[in-house]
Amino acid sequence: MSLPARALIHSARLVSGGTLTPEAWVTFENGAVAAVGTGSSWRALGIDEVQTTDAAGRLLTPGFIDIHCHGAGGAAFDDGTEAIRTALAVHHRHGTTRAVLSLVTAGQADLEGRLAVVSAEAERNPLVLGAHLEGPFLDATFRGAHDPALLRSPDPEGVERLLAVGRGQIRQVTLAPELPGAADALARFVAAGVSVAVGHSAADYDTARAAFDAGATILTHAFNGMKGIHHRAPGPVAAAMDSPGVTLEVINDGVHVHPSVVRLAFAGSPGRIALVTDAMAATGASDGCYVLGSLAVQVTDGVARLVDGGAIAGSTLTLDAALRNAVAAGVALPDAVTALTETPARAIGRGHDLGRLSVGYAADAVLLGPDLTVDAVFAAGRPLPRSPSTALPEA
């Protein structure tokens, strides 16, 4: 049976656009927000055949948007269509309505094949926002969980081949700006409408700032895979903070970044923090042995590390947990929600239609209980399944 094209959520505490509005209501129609109001005025709408949800004072936020995520449920986005759908189902249950699918470093041919699969899925399913190429244009010293044998500097032919295979679905590329050919690659990606991120880089402050001045607009998982902040050598994080319009990704799992530093990041870059998961296949699954790209990973107590060398290898974070961690660290709730919604949408050029519960925006929403756990998720105006065994509806 098809789901109603119209829906109403009322009696909610709405958190959207950086503000909290009590006794709010929202209506969805044909996948978009049709109206927003307060109080009991929704009763006068006179709308029939509407799926109605009484929020009963619970929090209602826009759907969460993850612009840096590698997998979940035992599956990685590198591993094909079924793996993509398995992993997305886990993240949907935790409030992520739309995601950019991140691919780890691989050889050119393998990366092109994986990118083609993600591009096809993005064309089919609007909840898939496109691809993020986290490699192979990375610095070996700050490679993290990327295979050093597969890292390389960008070359014009390889870049053009990726853009062709991506068919306009590459949303983000992480590169180290100090590499030979990086400046030309940055300019080409930006010209193609791709958001370029500085990351896995040995760049100092000046090199990172030059990349941002040249059009890079994201810092990949700030504080990780780069030089830290030193009082005489402030590095890429300070360069990003000093560059208006640059978004700083933060993996707020309590492992990658200390809560006090998370709080400092929000204070230093208001409205420019995007909470991301960097989640790998073990998210929503059990501890044990996994493979990230071509590298063996051991997950113990939910922390993923390379078997060889012990580097952190992504996370097992979900965005609802990132929200709870941010609030626990002292970040104001509206600011934390913005970092899950409006800011990541803007970072990939979708700030005009995603990330807010305002008229004309996508009807993506999350209903949260008092402890900030997910009670219900709506994407394109329709409820997403909450049971792990329930198949996702076609988008």
ZINORFEN-V300407 format. One record per run of one state. SS is the DSSP state (h for helix, s for strand, l for the rest). FROM is the first residue (numbers start at 0). LEN is the number of residues. If there is no record, write none. Layout:
# ZINORFEN-V300407
SS/FROM/LEN
SS/FROM/LEN
This chain:
# ZINORFEN-V300407
l/0/5
s/5/11
l/16/2
s/18/11
l/29/2
s/31/7
l/38/2
h/40/5
l/45/5
s/50/4
l/54/4
s/58/4
l/62/1
s/63/6
l/69/1
s/70/2
l/72/2
s/74/2
h/76/3
l/79/1
h/80/13
l/93/2
s/95/9
l/104/3
h/107/17
l/124/3
s/127/7
l/134/13
h/147/3
l/150/5
h/155/11
l/166/3
s/169/6
l/175/6
h/181/10
l/191/3
s/194/4
l/198/6
h/204/9
l/213/4
s/217/2
l/219/15
h/234/7
l/241/5
s/246/5
l/251/7
h/258/10
l/268/4
s/272/4
l/276/2
s/278/1
l/279/8
s/287/5
l/292/2
s/294/6
l/300/2
s/302/4
l/306/5
s/311/1
l/312/2
s/314/1
l/315/3
h/318/10
l/328/4
h/332/8
l/340/1
h/341/6
l/347/14
s/361/1
l/362/2
s/364/4
l/368/5
s/373/6
l/379/2
s/381/2
l/383/12
